[in-house]
Structure formats: structure tokens, C-alpha cells
Amino acid sequence: MTEIQSDIILWKQFKLGSNEAFQRIYQQNFKLLYNYGLQIYPNQALVEDCIHELFVYLWKNKSTLGDTNSIKFYLFTSLRRKIIQEQKKTKKKEAEYH
């Protein structure tokens, strides 16, 4: 089975509510996401928070998520978006206090 086929099956299982599939996605991708996140924004706590918030969002919205051929690409794109949103919030808060 190719990686794409494996990802498609795993993602479908997750979207149908499989806790095991969700855990597998998390375990397979956390370190990759963490390292990727630190390249975007070198703040360990913020990156960890964004990853956890991303997975909470995914679990809560699993039935409405689109399909994907690459879980890693989907997660990287989502994490990048999340970190950029958090950066903007942080900059806005800092500007309000000065």
C-alpha cells in the first residue's frame, strides 16, 4: 500500500470517529509539526499550543473536514495558518499596550 493510499484510509477512519486513527495521526505527526512550527515562529510554547489547538479543532470538526491525499501536508498547512493567526493576535496585543 502506498503512503497516499494509507493516508486516505487513515483520514477516512478518523473522519468516521475512530479514536485510534486520531491517535495515530497525532503520534505520527506531532514531532514533524513541532519542528516545522519552530521554523515558522521560534516560540516553543506557542507552537505547542497551536498544535494542540489544531488537533482539538480537527476532532471537534472531523465530520465536516474535507478529504486529503496527504495528512502531513494538510496538517502543515493548517498549522502554518494557525501560527500566523496567533502571531497577528500577539502583535495586536503588544501594539495595544504600547
C-alpha positions in Angstrom: 0.0 0.0 0.0 1.4 3.4 -0.9 1.6 6.3 1.5 -1.2 8.1 -0.3 -3.5 5.1 0.0 -2.6 4.7 3.6 -3.3 8.4 4.3 -6.6 8.3 2.5 -7.8 5.2 4.6 -6.5 6.6 7.9 -8.1 10.0 7.3 -11.5 8.4 6.4 -11.3 6.3 9.6 -10.6 9.4 11.6 -13.4 11.3 10.0 -15.8 8.5 10.8 -14.8 8.9 14.5 -12.0 6.4 15.0 -10.1 7.4 18.2 -7.3 5.0 17.2 -6.9 6.7 13.8 -6.9 10.1 15.5 -4.2 9.0 18.0 -2.1 7.5 15.1 -2.3 10.8 13.2 -1.2 12.7 16.3 1.6 10.4 17.1 2.9 10.2 13.6 2.9 13.9 13.0 3.5 15.7 16.3 7.3 15.9 16.1 7.2 16.9 12.5 4.7 19.6 13.2 6.6 20.8 16.2 9.9 21.2 14.2 8.0 22.8 11.3 6.3 25.2 13.6 9.5 26.3 15.2 10.9 27.2 11.8 7.9 29.5 11.3 7.9 31.0 14.7 10.7 30.2 17.3 8.5 30.1 20.3 8.1 26.6 21.8 5.1 27.3 24.0 3.2 29.0 21.2 3.9 26.2 18.7 2.9 23.5 21.2 -0.3 25.4 21.9 -1.1 25.8 18.2 -0.6 22.1 17.6 -2.9 21.1 20.4 -5.5 23.7 19.4 -5.3 22.3 15.8 -5.9 18.7 17.0 -8.8 19.8 19.2 -10.3 21.6 16.2 -9.8 18.6 14.0 -11.5 16.3 16.5 -14.5 18.6 17.0 -15.0 19.1 13.3 -13.9 15.7 11.9 -17.3 15.0 10.2 -17.1 18.2 8.2 -13.5 18.2 7.2 -12.6 17.7 3.6 -10.7 14.7 2.2 -6.9 14.7 1.7 -4.3 12.6 0.0 -1.6 13.8 2.3 -2.3 14.1 6.0 1.1 15.7 6.6 0.5 18.4 4.0 -2.9 19.1 5.4 -1.6 19.4 8.9 1.4 21.5 7.9 -0.9 23.9 6.0 -3.3 24.1 8.9 -0.6 24.7 11.5 1.0 27.4 9.4 -2.3 29.2 9.2 -2.8 28.8 13.0 0.6 30.1 13.9 0.2 33.2 11.6 -3.1 33.9 13.3 -1.6 33.7 16.7 1.4 35.9 15.6 -1.1 38.6 14.5 -3.0 38.4 17.8 0.2 38.7 19.7 1.4 41.7 17.7 -2.0 43.4 18.1 -2.0 42.9 21.9 1.6 44.3 22.1 0.5 47.3 20.0 -2.4 48.0 22.3 -0.2 48.0 25.4 2.3 50.5 23.9 
